[in-house]
């Protein structure tokens, strides 16, 4: 048999040898074994059932859901001289009848059938007249609701196979299945003790990278421009992003096309053809693009955002390098992508079980973005293929920064998680380690745990980050469900016992420390203040909160880098083209002036000069009368670090202990101690709006906040949708489009939580 298969391979396809796994699968099928084969796209899947179909007497049936792929395969087989046909909804009645007639006479070696057709009486009677030596089921993961692409029509397959008089061997093929989905496929299709093959997931010609914390626009421009002769795909999460990214590249004179569900059929077909024929070298697309596209010379695939699961990511990324040549796959990851995806799942219409599955897939994808181990190994293991060596060239394998011993920190985190007994999530564990005085913590008595406050000097975000790292490394596990909890795995025990060490890349640890500390070298502080003053004035004029112009982090970076033209300004994180065109002139003028004047750029460093209550200007004070009579009316932005401790406490409470913290952090500290916003406003002699803005600023800087206290959960989706519709530039139109009981604070909180002010640039 082996020899015949090899001869057929050579004669029909022109190859001299089988790829890994192919000949074992073919052997099994020729000897009548049921088979479950998990081979990635481009792994030579179709040869595995086409060759047995050619060698066995009768007509093999291939079940496939992809109409365009069926046609392509049948055309290709016919060109190779193999009689084959398909039955699906694209045929008119006459053509359909003709295929049925020819089939009943045994004219074909392979008949491709859409799953919906199998259940018809016509097909039942046809199959009773046929000699069927093999049934191959393509895209078999569609039968499992644990997969990422469940199709109810696949559920009829087992019934139809069961009704056949002589049941032939059944072969299920899929490009994407976790071990869990594999088991489900075998059960749902009623496979008899199948041979199982998992192979070929390691696409060694792909170089995988995860890029975090970069200016995505600049990264993409540079990447594409540095590869002027190469063809590539950029995947975006939304149509809007696809349009924007495409426009951006097109302005650089790059031959770029776009493809998404909002375009009409002609435009999509046109874009696809131009890309296929290399008239456009870059395609910017949503995940609507790619099914059934076989363009072998795609040299790179860039993901503008993290997709919702590893299956989708690897399938899309795997469209690079189908010709086996070296190719690159880059995932641009920002932590807020997780929130966006999670929000989409929460809001989706799926039933609760389905949502749970989607959430788990999302977390696995997130761990890919955060792991510090070989990326290719991570994916290959996810699909259940063991024993694949490190790739040696992904962004993690190439990270030469030293590994540092973080065993002590890991033990603190693990032991805290252990004490919470798997009943709480990562954010609660982080709060306990931080020593938070939040009400919930005190109510549960967690301040009496021995791990309480063990990592007081860390930020909550850094603690969470460490825990996500421990999840990615397999020491912690996150549960399924809407409110995922965290617990220890068996692998955590040796760490707690001190018998193994935990190592982490220095770069990861250092980067986190860097982002946590926001101190600015003294030399640039005057420029920073000048920029803040300009922002304060401009924001007041435009009646928006200052962070909607630029975040502090962006101003800090401007003060640091001192850009003197638009291009340099664009390189600053969080500043897009829209901001540059609107404010670039002003900002660059301030920087230039500063450079000329030297230290004299520190204009009016005494913030007390701003006597006007800024928040009064945007019409919001009516919602919240300042709760303290005699509130000074000073806004947060008017205070300079170091002076804020001087705010006269009206409650007589000792606030001196907060000295040294910036003003907004003082507010957060009081809030974390369980005080209400009104109490803090009164205590600090500030308006409630100012206190709210303090908290939002903390949110911008990455502090964990109880968002559901600020944003009514029942309105959250509506608020986000409304902001997406009318834009985040002005608050009033948003407020007016929402129910009465949604206040300005809820809107501003939603903008910060979902990072909507920068997303729309
Ligand atoms: Zn690697």
Boltz pocket constraint, residues with backbone or C-beta under 6 A from the ligand:
constraints:
  - pocket:
      binder: B
      contacts: [[A, 373], [A, 374], [A, 375], [A, 376], [A, 377], [A, 390], [A, 391], [A, 392], [A, 393], [A, 394], [A, 395], [A, 396], [A, 397]]
      max_distance: 6.0
